[in-house]
Amino acid sequence: MSYGVLYIDDEINNLNSFKAAFRRDFDIYVAQSAKEGRKILDTTEIGVIITDQRMPVMTGIEFLESILSIYPDTIRILLTGFSDINAVMDAINRGQVYKYLVKPWQNEELKLYIQNALELYHLRRENKELARKLQLAIAELNMLNKSRS
């Protein structure tokens, strides 16, 4: 199963470059704002979200923090043109960011991070499904034990 990769950035040139670089390897979705990004998340299974930090209305960290409870398994990557240690700490603590990268990105490096993040997302999904099946099996065993008593 293939999961989508969502890139959010207010700069259209960055969105176009990202799409051009990665569309052959991944199912790419792009959004020019957090609001647009949220619409995509609500209609498409996204495994990895990559967002720019500095955007109007809502920063990347604020966006990631706002979706954390709704999409807890999605892997989050923060991409920024500025290296700011406070932003890094915020990203890790508030947005539970998997990677923090500085622009301009290197295609091969970012491709590897996306592949690893998609694999991690898949494993999280698989673990949840296995845990659900285990819960069902335990419930069935408990019902069998009760009926035998």
PAKOL-468533 format. One record per atom (N, C-alpha, C): residue number from 1; x, y, z; chain; residue in three letters; atom name. Coordinates in Angstrom, 1 decimal, always signed. Example, Ala and Ser with C-alpha at 12.3 -4.5 7.8 and 13.67 -1.06 7.14 Angstrom:
BEGIN
resi_east_north_up_chain_resn_name
1_+13.2_-5.7_+7.8_A_ALA_N
1_+12.3_-4.5_+7.8_A_ALA_CA
1_+13.2_-3.3_+7.8_A_ALA_C
2_+12.8_-2.2_+7.1_A_SER_N
2_+13.7_-1.1_+7.1_A_SER_CA
2_+12.9_+0.0_+7.9_A_SER_C
END
This chain:
BEGIN
resi_east_north_up_chain_resn_name
1_+0.9_-1.2_+0.0_A_MET_N
1_+0.0_+0.0_+0.0_A_MET_CA
1_+0.9_+1.2_+0.0_A_MET_C
2_+0.5_+2.2_-0.8_A_SER_N
2_+1.3_+3.4_-0.8_A_SER_CA
2_+0.6_+4.5_-0.1_A_SER_C
3_+1.3_+5.3_+0.7_A_TYR_N
3_+0.8_+6.4_+1.5_A_TYR_CA
3_+1.3_+7.7_+0.8_A_TYR_C
4_+0.5_+8.7_+1.0_A_GLY_N
4_+0.8_+10.0_+0.4_A_GLY_CA
4_+1.9_+10.8_+1.2_A_GLY_C
5_+2.5_+11.7_+0.5_A_VAL_N
5_+3.5_+12.6_+1.1_A_VAL_CA
5_+3.0_+14.0_+0.9_A_VAL_C
6_+2.7_+14.7_+2.0_A_LEU_N
6_+2.2_+16.1_+1.9_A_LEU_CA
6_+3.3_+17.1_+2.2_A_LEU_C
7_+3.5_+18.0_+1.3_A_TYR_N
7_+4.5_+19.1_+1.5_A_TYR_CA
7_+3.7_+20.5_+1.5_A_TYR_C
8_+3.9_+21.2_+2.6_A_ILE_N
8_+3.2_+22.5_+2.8_A_ILE_CA
8_+4.2_+23.6_+2.9_A_ILE_C
9_+4.1_+24.5_+2.0_A_ASP_N
9_+5.0_+25.7_+1.9_A_ASP_CA
9_+4.2_+26.8_+1.2_A_ASP_C
10_+4.4_+28.0_+1.7_A_ASP_N
10_+3.7_+29.2_+1.1_A_ASP_CA
10_+4.4_+29.7_-0.1_A_ASP_C
11_+5.6_+29.1_-0.4_A_GLU_N
11_+6.3_+29.6_-1.7_A_GLU_CA
11_+6.0_+28.6_-2.8_A_GLU_C
12_+5.3_+29.0_-3.8_A_ILE_N
12_+4.9_+28.1_-4.9_A_ILE_CA
12_+6.1_+27.5_-5.6_A_ILE_C
13_+7.3_+28.2_-5.7_A_ASN_N
13_+8.5_+27.7_-6.4_A_ASN_CA
13_+9.0_+26.4_-5.6_A_ASN_C
14_+8.9_+26.5_-4.3_A_ASN_N
14_+9.4_+25.3_-3.5_A_ASN_CA
14_+8.4_+24.2_-3.7_A_ASN_C
15_+7.1_+24.4_-3.8_A_LEU_N
15_+6.2_+23.4_-4.0_A_LEU_CA
15_+6.4_+22.7_-5.4_A_LEU_C
16_+6.6_+23.5_-6.4_A_ASN_N
16_+6.9_+23.0_-7.7_A_ASN_CA
16_+8.2_+22.2_-7.8_A_ASN_C
17_+9.2_+22.7_-7.1_A_SER_N
17_+10.5_+22.0_-7.1_A_SER_CA
17_+10.4_+20.6_-6.4_A_SER_C
18_+9.6_+20.6_-5.3_A_PHE_N
18_+9.4_+19.4_-4.5_A_PHE_CA
18_+8.7_+18.4_-5.4_A_PHE_C
19_+7.6_+18.8_-6.0_A_LYS_N
19_+6.8_+17.9_-6.8_A_LYS_CA
19_+7.6_+17.4_-8.0_A_LYS_C
20_+8.4_+18.2_-8.6_A_ALA_N
20_+9.2_+17.8_-9.7_A_ALA_CA
20_+10.3_+16.8_-9.3_A_ALA_C
21_+10.9_+17.0_-8.1_A_ALA_N
21_+11.9_+16.1_-7.6_A_ALA_CA
21_+11.4_+14.7_-7.2_A_ALA_C
22_+10.2_+14.7_-6.6_A_PHE_N
22_+9.8_+13.4_-5.9_A_PHE_CA
22_+8.6_+12.8_-6.5_A_PHE_C
23_+7.9_+13.3_-7.5_A_ARG_N
23_+6.6_+12.7_-8.0_A_ARG_CA
23_+6.8_+11.3_-8.6_A_ARG_C
24_+8.0_+11.0_-9.1_A_ARG_N
24_+8.2_+9.7_-9.6_A_ARG_CA
24_+8.4_+8.6_-8.6_A_ARG_C
25_+8.8_+9.0_-7.4_A_ASP_N
25_+9.1_+8.1_-6.3_A_ASP_CA
25_+7.9_+8.0_-5.3_A_ASP_C
26_+7.1_+9.0_-5.1_A_PHE_N
26_+6.1_+9.0_-4.1_A_PHE_CA
26_+4.8_+9.6_-4.6_A_PHE_C
27_+3.7_+9.4_-3.9_A_ASP_N
27_+2.4_+10.0_-4.1_A_ASP_CA
27_+2.5_+11.4_-3.5_A_ASP_C
28_+2.7_+12.4_-4.2_A_ILE_N
28_+3.0_+13.8_-3.7_A_ILE_CA
28_+1.7_+14.6_-3.7_A_ILE_C
29_+1.5_+15.3_-2.6_A_TYR_N
29_+0.4_+16.3_-2.4_A_TYR_CA
29_+1.1_+17.5_-1.9_A_TYR_C
30_+0.7_+18.7_-2.5_A_VAL_N
30_+1.2_+19.9_-2.0_A_VAL_CA
30_+0.1_+20.9_-1.6_A_VAL_C
31_+0.5_+21.8_-0.7_A_ALA_N
31_-0.5_+22.8_-0.2_A_ALA_CA
31_+0.3_+24.1_+0.1_A_ALA_C
32_-0.4_+25.2_-0.2_A_GLN_N
32_+0.3_+26.5_+0.0_A_GLN_CA
32_+0.0_+27.1_+1.3_A_GLN_C
33_-0.8_+26.4_+2.2_A_SER_N
33_-1.1_+26.9_+3.5_A_SER_CA
33_-1.5_+25.7_+4.4_A_SER_C
34_-1.5_+26.0_+5.7_A_ALA_N
34_-1.9_+25.0_+6.7_A_ALA_CA
34_-3.3_+24.6_+6.4_A_ALA_C
35_-4.2_+25.5_+6.1_A_LYS_N
35_-5.6_+25.3_+5.9_A_LYS_CA
35_-5.8_+24.3_+4.7_A_LYS_C
36_-5.0_+24.6_+3.6_A_GLU_N
36_-5.1_+23.7_+2.4_A_GLU_CA
36_-4.6_+22.3_+2.8_A_GLU_C
37_-3.5_+22.3_+3.6_A_GLY_N
37_-2.9_+21.0_+4.0_A_GLY_CA
37_-3.9_+20.2_+4.8_A_GLY_C
38_-4.6_+20.8_+5.7_A_ARG_N
38_-5.6_+20.2_+6.5_A_ARG_CA
38_-6.7_+19.5_+5.7_A_ARG_C
39_-7.1_+20.2_+4.6_A_LYS_N
39_-8.1_+19.7_+3.7_A_LYS_CA
39_-7.6_+18.4_+3.1_A_LYS_C
40_-6.4_+18.4_+2.7_A_ILE_N
40_-5.8_+17.2_+2.1_A_ILE_CA
40_-5.7_+16.0_+3.1_A_ILE_C
41_-5.3_+16.4_+4.3_A_LEU_N
41_-5.2_+15.3_+5.3_A_LEU_CA
41_-6.6_+14.7_+5.6_A_LEU_C
42_-7.6_+15.5_+5.6_A_ASP_N
42_-9.0_+15.1_+5.9_A_ASP_CA
42_-9.6_+14.1_+4.8_A_ASP_C
43_-9.0_+14.1_+3.6_A_THR_N
43_-9.5_+13.4_+2.5_A_THR_CA
43_-8.6_+12.3_+2.0_A_THR_C
44_-7.3_+12.3_+2.4_A_THR_N
44_-6.3_+11.4_+1.8_A_THR_CA
44_-5.5_+10.8_+2.9_A_THR_C
45_-5.1_+9.5_+2.8_A_GLU_N
45_-4.2_+8.9_+3.8_A_GLU_CA
45_-2.8_+9.4_+3.5_A_GLU_C
46_-2.3_+10.2_+4.4_A_ILE_N
46_-0.9_+10.8_+4.3_A_ILE_CA
46_+0.0_+10.1_+5.3_A_ILE_C
47_+1.1_+9.6_+4.9_A_GLY_N
47_+2.0_+8.9_+5.8_A_GLY_CA
47_+3.1_+9.9_+6.3_A_GLY_C
48_+3.4_+10.9_+5.5_A_VAL_N
48_+4.5_+11.8_+5.9_A_VAL_CA
48_+4.0_+13.3_+5.5_A_VAL_C
49_+4.2_+14.1_+6.5_A_ILE_N
49_+3.9_+15.6_+6.3_A_ILE_CA
49_+5.3_+16.3_+6.4_A_ILE_C
50_+5.6_+17.1_+5.4_A_ILE_N
50_+6.8_+17.9_+5.4_A_ILE_CA
50_+6.2_+19.4_+5.3_A_ILE_C
51_+6.6_+20.2_+6.3_A_THR_N
51_+6.1_+21.5_+6.3_A_THR_CA
51_+7.2_+22.5_+6.5_A_THR_C
52_+7.1_+23.7_+5.8_A_ASP_N
52_+7.9_+24.8_+6.1_A_ASP_CA
52_+7.6_+25.4_+7.4_A_ASP_C
53_+8.6_+25.9_+8.1_A_GLN_N
53_+8.3_+26.5_+9.4_A_GLN_CA
53_+7.7_+27.9_+9.3_A_GLN_C
54_+8.3_+28.8_+8.5_A_ARG_N
54_+7.8_+30.2_+8.4_A_ARG_CA
54_+6.8_+30.4_+7.3_A_ARG_C
55_+5.6_+30.4_+7.8_A_MET_N
55_+4.4_+30.7_+6.8_A_MET_CA
55_+3.5_+31.7_+7.5_A_MET_C
56_+2.8_+32.4_+6.6_A_PRO_N
56_+1.8_+33.3_+7.2_A_PRO_CA
56_+0.7_+32.6_+7.9_A_PRO_C
57_+0.0_+33.2_+8.8_A_VAL_N
57_-1.1_+32.7_+9.6_A_VAL_CA
57_-0.7_+31.7_+10.6_A_VAL_C
58_-0.1_+30.6_+10.2_A_MET_N
58_+0.3_+29.5_+11.1_A_MET_CA
58_+1.7_+29.0_+10.8_A_MET_C
59_+2.5_+28.8_+11.8_A_THR_N
59_+3.9_+28.3_+11.5_A_THR_CA
59_+3.8_+26.8_+11.3_A_THR_C
60_+4.8_+26.2_+10.8_A_GLY_N
60_+4.9_+24.7_+10.6_A_GLY_CA
60_+4.7_+24.0_+11.9_A_GLY_C
61_+5.3_+24.5_+12.9_A_ILE_N
61_+5.2_+23.8_+14.2_A_ILE_CA
61_+3.8_+23.9_+14.8_A_ILE_C
62_+3.2_+25.1_+14.6_A_GLU_N
62_+1.8_+25.2_+15.1_A_GLU_CA
62_+0.9_+24.3_+14.3_A_GLU_C
63_+1.1_+24.1_+13.0_A_PHE_N
63_+0.3_+23.2_+12.2_A_PHE_CA
63_+0.5_+21.8_+12.7_A_PHE_C
64_+1.7_+21.4_+12.9_A_LEU_N
64_+2.0_+20.0_+13.3_A_LEU_CA
64_+1.4_+19.7_+14.6_A_LEU_C
65_+1.5_+20.7_+15.5_A_GLU_N
65_+0.9_+20.5_+16.9_A_GLU_CA
65_-0.6_+20.4_+16.8_A_GLU_C
66_-1.2_+21.2_+15.9_A_SER_N
66_-2.7_+21.2_+15.8_A_SER_CA
66_-3.3_+19.9_+15.2_A_SER_C
67_-2.5_+19.1_+14.5_A_ILE_N
67_-3.0_+17.9_+13.9_A_ILE_CA
67_-2.6_+16.6_+14.7_A_ILE_C
68_-1.7_+16.8_+15.7_A_LEU_N
68_-1.1_+15.7_+16.4_A_LEU_CA
68_-2.1_+14.7_+17.0_A_LEU_C
69_-3.2_+15.2_+17.6_A_SER_N
69_-4.2_+14.3_+18.2_A_SER_CA
69_-5.0_+13.6_+17.2_A_SER_C
70_-5.2_+14.2_+16.0_A_ILE_N
70_-6.1_+13.7_+15.0_A_ILE_CA
70_-5.3_+12.7_+14.1_A_ILE_C
71_-4.1_+13.0_+13.8_A_TYR_N
71_-3.2_+12.1_+13.0_A_TYR_CA
71_-1.9_+11.8_+13.7_A_TYR_C
72_-2.0_+11.0_+14.8_A_PRO_N
72_-0.8_+10.8_+15.7_A_PRO_CA
72_+0.3_+9.9_+15.0_A_PRO_C
73_-0.1_+9.1_+14.1_A_ASP_N
73_+0.9_+8.2_+13.4_A_ASP_CA
73_+1.6_+8.8_+12.3_A_ASP_C
74_+1.1_+9.9_+11.7_A_THR_N
74_+1.7_+10.5_+10.6_A_THR_CA
74_+3.1_+11.0_+11.0_A_THR_C
75_+4.1_+10.8_+10.1_A_ILE_N
75_+5.5_+11.2_+10.4_A_ILE_CA
75_+5.6_+12.6_+10.0_A_ILE_C
76_+6.2_+13.4_+10.8_A_ARG_N
76_+6.3_+14.8_+10.6_A_ARG_CA
76_+7.8_+15.3_+10.4_A_ARG_C
77_+8.0_+16.1_+9.3_A_ILE_N
77_+9.3_+16.6_+9.0_A_ILE_CA
77_+9.2_+18.1_+8.9_A_ILE_C
78_+10.1_+18.9_+9.5_A_LEU_N
78_+10.0_+20.3_+9.5_A_LEU_CA
78_+11.2_+20.8_+8.6_A_LEU_C
79_+10.9_+21.6_+7.6_A_LEU_N
79_+11.9_+22.1_+6.7_A_LEU_CA
79_+11.9_+23.6_+6.8_A_LEU_C
80_+13.0_+24.2_+6.9_A_THR_N
80_+13.1_+25.7_+7.1_A_THR_CA
80_+14.3_+26.3_+6.4_A_THR_C
81_+14.2_+27.5_+6.1_A_GLY_N
81_+15.4_+28.2_+5.5_A_GLY_CA
81_+16.2_+28.8_+6.6_A_GLY_C
82_+15.8_+28.7_+7.8_A_PHE_N
82_+16.5_+29.3_+9.0_A_PHE_CA
82_+16.8_+28.3_+10.0_A_PHE_C
83_+18.1_+28.4_+10.5_A_SER_N
83_+18.4_+27.4_+11.6_A_SER_CA
83_+18.3_+28.2_+12.9_A_SER_C
84_+17.2_+27.9_+13.6_A_ASP_N
84_+16.9_+28.6_+14.9_A_ASP_CA
84_+16.7_+27.5_+15.9_A_ASP_C
85_+17.6_+27.5_+16.9_A_ILE_N
85_+17.6_+26.4_+17.9_A_ILE_CA
85_+16.3_+26.3_+18.7_A_ILE_C
86_+15.6_+27.5_+18.9_A_ASN_N
86_+14.3_+27.4_+19.6_A_ASN_CA
86_+13.3_+26.8_+18.7_A_ASN_C
87_+13.3_+27.0_+17.4_A_ALA_N
87_+12.4_+26.4_+16.5_A_ALA_CA
87_+12.6_+24.8_+16.5_A_ALA_C
88_+13.9_+24.5_+16.6_A_VAL_N
88_+14.2_+23.0_+16.6_A_VAL_CA
88_+13.7_+22.4_+17.9_A_VAL_C
89_+13.9_+23.0_+19.0_A_MET_N
89_+13.4_+22.5_+20.3_A_MET_CA
89_+11.8_+22.4_+20.3_A_MET_C
90_+11.2_+23.5_+19.8_A_ASP_N
90_+9.7_+23.5_+19.7_A_ASP_CA
90_+9.3_+22.4_+18.8_A_ASP_C
91_+9.9_+22.2_+17.6_A_ALA_N
91_+9.5_+21.2_+16.7_A_ALA_CA
91_+9.5_+19.8_+17.3_A_ALA_C
92_+10.6_+19.5_+18.1_A_ILE_N
92_+10.7_+18.2_+18.7_A_ILE_CA
92_+9.7_+18.1_+19.8_A_ILE_C
93_+9.6_+19.1_+20.7_A_ASN_N
93_+8.8_+19.0_+21.8_A_ASN_CA
93_+7.3_+19.1_+21.5_A_ASN_C
94_+6.9_+20.1_+20.8_A_ARG_N
94_+5.5_+20.4_+20.5_A_ARG_CA
94_+4.9_+19.7_+19.3_A_ARG_C
95_+5.7_+19.6_+18.3_A_GLY_N
95_+5.2_+19.0_+17.0_A_GLY_CA
95_+5.6_+17.6_+16.8_A_GLY_C
96_+6.4_+17.0_+17.8_A_GLN_N
96_+6.9_+15.6_+17.7_A_GLN_CA
96_+7.4_+15.3_+16.3_A_GLN_C
97_+8.4_+16.2_+15.9_A_VAL_N
97_+9.0_+16.1_+14.6_A_VAL_CA
97_+10.0_+15.0_+14.5_A_VAL_C
98_+9.9_+14.2_+13.4_A_TYR_N
98_+10.9_+13.1_+13.1_A_TYR_CA
98_+12.2_+13.6_+12.7_A_TYR_C
99_+12.2_+14.6_+11.8_A_LYS_N
99_+13.4_+15.2_+11.3_A_LYS_CA
99_+13.2_+16.7_+11.1_A_LYS_C
100_+14.3_+17.5_+11.3_A_TYR_N
100_+14.3_+18.9_+11.1_A_TYR_CA
100_+15.4_+19.2_+10.1_A_TYR_C
101_+15.0_+19.7_+8.9_A_LEU_N
101_+16.0_+19.9_+7.8_A_LEU_CA
101_+16.0_+21.4_+7.4_A_LEU_C
102_+17.2_+21.8_+7.0_A_VAL_N
102_+17.4_+23.2_+6.6_A_VAL_CA
102_+17.4_+23.3_+5.1_A_VAL_C
103_+16.6_+24.3_+4.5_A_LYS_N
103_+16.6_+24.5_+3.1_A_LYS_CA
103_+18.0_+25.1_+2.7_A_LYS_C
104_+18.4_+25.0_+1.4_A_PRO_N
104_+17.8_+24.1_+0.4_A_PRO_CA
104_+18.0_+22.7_+0.7_A_PRO_C
105_+17.1_+21.8_+0.4_A_TRP_N
105_+17.2_+20.4_+0.7_A_TRP_CA
105_+18.1_+19.8_-0.4_A_TRP_C
106_+18.7_+18.6_-0.1_A_GLN_N
106_+19.4_+17.8_-1.0_A_GLN_CA
106_+18.5_+16.7_-1.4_A_GLN_C
107_+18.2_+16.6_-2.7_A_ASN_N
107_+17.1_+15.6_-3.2_A_ASN_CA
107_+17.4_+14.2_-2.7_A_ASN_C
108_+18.6_+13.7_-2.8_A_GLU_N
108_+18.9_+12.3_-2.4_A_GLU_CA
108_+18.7_+12.1_-0.9_A_GLU_C
109_+19.2_+13.1_-0.1_A_GLU_N
109_+19.0_+13.0_+1.3_A_GLU_CA
109_+17.6_+13.0_+1.7_A_GLU_C
110_+16.8_+14.0_+1.2_A_LEU_N
110_+15.4_+14.1_+1.5_A_LEU_CA
110_+14.6_+12.9_+1.1_A_LEU_C
111_+15.0_+12.3_-0.1_A_LYS_N
111_+14.3_+11.1_-0.6_A_LYS_CA
111_+14.5_+10.0_+0.4_A_LYS_C
112_+15.7_+9.8_+0.9_A_LEU_N
112_+16.0_+8.8_+1.9_A_LEU_CA
112_+15.2_+9.0_+3.2_A_LEU_C
113_+15.1_+10.2_+3.7_A_TYR_N
113_+14.3_+10.5_+4.9_A_TYR_CA
113_+12.8_+10.2_+4.7_A_TYR_C
114_+12.3_+10.6_+3.5_A_ILE_N
114_+10.9_+10.3_+3.2_A_ILE_CA
114_+10.7_+8.8_+3.1_A_ILE_C
115_+11.6_+8.0_+2.5_A_GLN_N
115_+11.5_+6.6_+2.4_A_GLN_CA
115_+11.4_+6.0_+3.8_A_GLN_C
116_+12.4_+6.4_+4.7_A_ASN_N
116_+12.4_+5.9_+6.1_A_ASN_CA
116_+11.2_+6.3_+6.8_A_ASN_C
117_+10.7_+7.5_+6.6_A_ALA_N
117_+9.5_+8.0_+7.4_A_ALA_CA
117_+8.3_+7.2_+6.9_A_ALA_C
118_+8.2_+6.9_+5.6_A_LEU_N
118_+7.0_+6.1_+5.1_A_LEU_CA
118_+7.1_+4.7_+5.7_A_LEU_C
119_+8.3_+4.1_+5.8_A_GLU_N
119_+8.4_+2.8_+6.4_A_GLU_CA
119_+8.0_+2.8_+7.9_A_GLU_C
120_+8.4_+3.8_+8.6_A_LEU_N
120_+8.0_+4.0_+10.0_A_LEU_CA
120_+6.5_+4.1_+10.1_A_LEU_C
121_+5.9_+4.9_+9.2_A_TYR_N
121_+4.4_+5.1_+9.3_A_TYR_CA
121_+3.8_+3.7_+9.0_A_TYR_C
122_+4.3_+3.0_+8.1_A_HIS_N
122_+3.7_+1.6_+7.8_A_HIS_CA
122_+3.8_+0.7_+9.0_A_HIS_C
123_+5.0_+0.7_+9.7_A_LEU_N
123_+5.1_-0.1_+10.8_A_LEU_CA
123_+4.2_+0.3_+12.0_A_LEU_C
124_+4.0_+1.6_+12.1_A_ARG_N
124_+3.0_+2.1_+13.2_A_ARG_CA
124_+1.6_+1.6_+12.9_A_ARG_C
125_+1.2_+1.6_+11.6_A_ARG_N
125_-0.1_+1.2_+11.2_A_ARG_CA
125_-0.2_-0.3_+11.4_A_ARG_C
126_+0.8_-1.1_+11.0_A_GLU_N
126_+0.8_-2.5_+11.2_A_GLU_CA
126_+0.7_-2.9_+12.7_A_GLU_C
127_+1.5_-2.2_+13.6_A_ASN_N
127_+1.5_-2.5_+15.0_A_ASN_CA
127_+0.1_-2.2_+15.6_A_ASN_C
128_-0.6_-1.1_+15.1_A_LYS_N
128_-1.9_-0.8_+15.6_A_LYS_CA
128_-2.9_-2.0_+15.2_A_LYS_C
129_-2.8_-2.4_+14.0_A_GLU_N
129_-3.6_-3.5_+13.5_A_GLU_CA
129_-3.4_-4.8_+14.3_A_GLU_C
130_-2.1_-5.1_+14.5_A_LEU_N
130_-1.8_-6.3_+15.3_A_LEU_CA
130_-2.3_-6.2_+16.8_A_LEU_C
131_-2.2_-5.0_+17.3_A_ALA_N
131_-2.7_-4.8_+18.7_A_ALA_CA
131_-4.2_-5.0_+18.7_A_ALA_C
132_-4.9_-4.5_+17.7_A_ARG_N
132_-6.4_-4.6_+17.6_A_ARG_CA
132_-6.8_-6.1_+17.5_A_ARG_C
133_-6.1_-6.8_+16.7_A_LYS_N
133_-6.4_-8.3_+16.5_A_LYS_CA
133_-6.1_-9.0_+17.8_A_LYS_C
134_-5.0_-8.6_+18.5_A_LEU_N
134_-4.7_-9.3_+19.8_A_LEU_CA
134_-5.8_-9.0_+20.8_A_LEU_C
135_-6.3_-7.8_+20.9_A_GLN_N
135_-7.4_-7.4_+21.8_A_GLN_CA
135_-8.7_-8.3_+21.5_A_GLN_C
136_-9.0_-8.4_+20.2_A_LEU_N
136_-10.1_-9.3_+19.8_A_LEU_CA
136_-9.9_-10.7_+20.3_A_LEU_C
137_-8.7_-11.2_+20.0_A_ALA_N
137_-8.4_-12.6_+20.4_A_ALA_CA
137_-8.6_-12.8_+22.0_A_ALA_C
138_-8.1_-11.8_+22.7_A_ILE_N
138_-8.2_-11.9_+24.2_A_ILE_CA
138_-9.7_-11.9_+24.6_A_ILE_C
139_-10.4_-11.0_+24.0_A_ALA_N
139_-11.9_-10.9_+24.3_A_ALA_CA
139_-12.6_-12.2_+24.0_A_ALA_C
140_-12.2_-12.8_+22.9_A_GLU_N
140_-12.8_-14.1_+22.5_A_GLU_CA
140_-12.5_-15.2_+23.5_A_GLU_C
141_-11.2_-15.2_+23.9_A_LEU_N
141_-10.7_-16.2_+24.9_A_LEU_CA
141_-11.5_-16.0_+26.3_A_LEU_C
142_-11.6_-14.7_+26.7_A_ASN_N
142_-12.3_-14.5_+27.9_A_ASN_CA
142_-13.8_-14.9_+27.8_A_ASN_C
143_-14.4_-14.7_+26.7_A_MET_N
143_-15.8_-15.2_+26.5_A_MET_CA
143_-15.9_-16.7_+26.6_A_MET_C
144_-14.9_-17.4_+25.9_A_LEU_N
144_-14.9_-18.9_+26.0_A_LEU_CA
144_-14.7_-19.4_+27.4_A_LEU_C
145_-13.8_-18.7_+28.1_A_ASN_N
145_-13.6_-19.1_+29.5_A_ASN_CA
145_-14.8_-18.9_+30.4_A_ASN_C
146_-15.5_-17.8_+30.2_A_LYS_N
146_-16.7_-17.6_+30.9_A_LYS_CA
146_-17.8_-18.6_+30.6_A_LYS_C
147_-17.9_-18.9_+29.3_A_SER_N
147_-19.0_-19.9_+29.0_A_SER_CA
147_-18.7_-21.3_+29.5_A_SER_C
148_-17.5_-21.6_+29.7_A_ARG_N
148_-17.1_-22.9_+30.3_A_ARG_CA
148_-17.2_-23.0_+31.8_A_ARG_C
149_-17.3_-21.8_+32.4_A_SER_N
149_-17.4_-21.8_+33.9_A_SER_CA
149_-18.8_-22.1_+34.4_A_SER_C
END
